[in-house]
Amino acid sequence: MITVNKEGAYLVNGKPAAGGGTLSDPAAGREKTIAYNILRAHQQGGDAKKLRLRFDALASHDITYVGIIQTARASGLKQFPVPYALTNCHNSLCAVGGTINEDDHAFGLSAAKKYGGIYVPANQA
């Protein structure tokens, strides 16, 4: 059975803790997470509630990079603005999203050459 907890769920000293009145300051606890520190390190704006992020590099796998590159191309992309690794971790030839992975891999290689990406061949990702 699934139950909905509207107060959130937290780890306190490595142990599960219910939200609500049991925590002194959940917002302050958020600032002690790994995710918060990564986001803060890449925040370009001054408002912590409205993130404006810039990352040093990007990576995506073969099932997602096709859509990402198609969207970037349609938006006028001329070159990847940061290092972008296109990995190929799905090595089967079964149909995925109406195409075949081998076609995705060829698309990724051509995009890496055209836009300056880093292509990680199948079976090496």
Phi, psi and omega in degrees: 000139179256134175239147179261126178251108185282349180268355181091171178228141186223158169252126177238117184055039177080005181239142179300140177220136178290155179281206178078227186281354184280343181254140181288316182207090181301326180295320178291324177296326179301325182287353179260010182269158176297316182300316180300316181294325176293313180297318179297322180293337182251005182287127180260339181266178181263348184259115182292340180274341177240092185290139171228095191260147171221122182260157181287328183202163179230156175212144173208158182263173190300332181284336182257332187290336179299309179295321179297313182291320178299318178294316179296318179298316179295335179273359177098020180303132175248329181203145176297130184285341177222162176305132184229113179267125177255107184263157182233081184265349179259103191259356181284165178257020179283159182291133177225115177063029177085008178224180180246138185307322180300323176295320178299319181295319177295320177298316179298317179297315180294322178293320179298319178293316185288318187253001177085032179273176178252115184262123177254111185298159176303149181070004175238355182280000000 
